[in-house]
Amino acid sequence: MAFDQLRHVVATLESEIANGPIVPTVAPQEIRDYLGSRYDFTKPMALDEVTADVEQMMRRWQVQVTHPRYFGLFNPSVALASVIADTLVAMYNPQLAAWRTSPAANEIERHTLAWLTGKFGLPATTMASFTTGGAEANLSAVTVALTRAFPEYGEGGLRSLSASPAIYLTREAHDSFHKIAHMTGIGRRALRTVATDRDLKMDLGDLARRVYEDRRNGLAPVMVVGTAGTTAAGAIDPLPALARFCWFEKMWFHVDAAWGGAAILSPRLRGHLAGIDDADSITCDAHKWFSVPMGAGMFFCRHPDVVGEAFRAQTSYMPEKMAGPTVDPYTTSVQWSRRFIGLKLFLMLAQYGESGYVDLIEHQARMGDVLRESVERAGWRVVNNTPLPLVCFTRDGLAAGKFLADLYERQIAWMSEVRLDDGAPVVRACITSFRTSQSDIEWVVREMTGLASSNAEVTT
Ligand SMILES: Cc1ncc(COP(=O)(O)O)c(C=O)c1O
């Protein structure tokens, strides 16, 4: 099937979005009134009319995350191959729960995950699956780690454990772990917050002190979460040291590389992920730096037997397992019915090749450097330290919230506000689009510097 029309639609949309506004100004009531006035669902409507209307709404009433001047929260621009993939998936609607119902789709996912497993340096026996995103992958990691640490956890639940589990992470780790602690029943207090150094990386001395103290107090230290590219500031925890610590302490070492994991492809960046090959499990999102549409996360675990134990299921209404080396994903992952998530990564990889992907990733890393240097040259103070394309910055007297509101109003760019280490709010800008160019960045830095200076004049 030819996708010429889709190619045309995607190209037109890309250029219209790039030349349009980035940030909407709309109140909830305006949208509710609009929907209420047009859609009471009593009469059928022409599909063309509805799709045109929905597209208008999406154009007017959303932050345009695929805009080259969106410097936001890891929502990428997406390329044609990944859009074609999602279209094919919707049309064929394969069910990947069991191997028998979707042999092609299951094998394409397996093949793609095996490729990335090798890149991470994990053994070929690693069990991997596509997830809805990083949060589900992190949930998988905690579930599997608890299953290994406490053989009685699966049948008897938490009440059968002789000691309360504890998980170690920094305040910079992704907040999904708090929800996961709640959902798995270990409780939010089971998360032990380890101190960070001045670059917001986990402090190994503090980790060791907490683990020993907790053990003395009767807790059961289970897992350390090292983040490879924290959400707020792009910090990479000291993975080799954490791996050694976990090995020595017989603890599970999980690396949350939801965003930063894609750096493993880049000869320039992969050294920063050294130690990830010793992880017991890894979270990596395709829908972040691999530039495919949501939701496409991945979970990798070097202990296939424990994964099988944690997610085991057997019913007569599911197709019988194939004999031989196939896996039914509903028995090795959180999800039951599952969408063909992996096709978008497979198609991108096949079209661009690994070297094309490296170009996409390294271009964004270079644009991160351009952004960092430009803001510093323009008199801003960069307050984070990362090799990844994420820059947090401020200047004396800056009211970040007011500054960002003005930035949005003038449609200069989308950036966000963040507090690092409980400091004052600063501006956070991340390169998330492979279309962002040096001239986009230089224009934005010029405009926002002018804006900050005029704001300062108004307030002084
Ligand atoms: C480090 C990290 N881990 C996990 C997540 C959660 O991923 P998702 O939003 O795909 O569930 C994020 C999201 O930004 C993240 O930055």
PDBQT file of the ligand as one rigid body, heavy atoms in Angstrom, charges set to zero:
ROOT
HETATM    1  C1  LIG A 501      13.178   9.745  34.007  1.00  0.00    +0.000 C 
HETATM    2  C2  LIG A 501      11.745   9.442  33.692  1.00  0.00    +0.000 A 
HETATM    3  N1  LIG A 501      11.220   8.274  34.067  1.00  0.00    +0.000 NA
HETATM    4  C3  LIG A 501       9.944   7.948  33.828  1.00  0.00    +0.000 A 
HETATM    5  C4  LIG A 501       9.111   8.818  33.176  1.00  0.00    +0.000 A 
HETATM    6  C5  LIG A 501       7.688   8.445  32.951  1.00  0.00    +0.000 C 
HETATM    7  O1  LIG A 501       7.540   8.104  31.619  1.00  0.00    +0.000 OA
HETATM    8  P1  LIG A 501       6.123   8.091  30.894  1.00  0.00    +0.000 P 
HETATM    9  O2  LIG A 501       5.627   9.487  30.940  1.00  0.00    +0.000 OA
HETATM   10  O3  LIG A 501       6.474   7.606  29.535  1.00  0.00    +0.000 OA
HETATM   11  O4  LIG A 501       5.255   7.135  31.633  1.00  0.00    +0.000 OA
HETATM   12  C6  LIG A 501       9.606  10.065  32.750  1.00  0.00    +0.000 A 
HETATM   13  C7  LIG A 501       8.734  11.019  32.053  1.00  0.00    +0.000 C 
HETATM   14  O5  LIG A 501       9.130  12.083  31.656  1.00  0.00    +0.000 OA
HETATM   15  C8  LIG A 501      10.958  10.377  32.998  1.00  0.00    +0.000 A 
HETATM   16  O6  LIG A 501      11.479  11.556  32.644  1.00  0.00    +0.000 OA
ENDROOT
TORSDOF 0
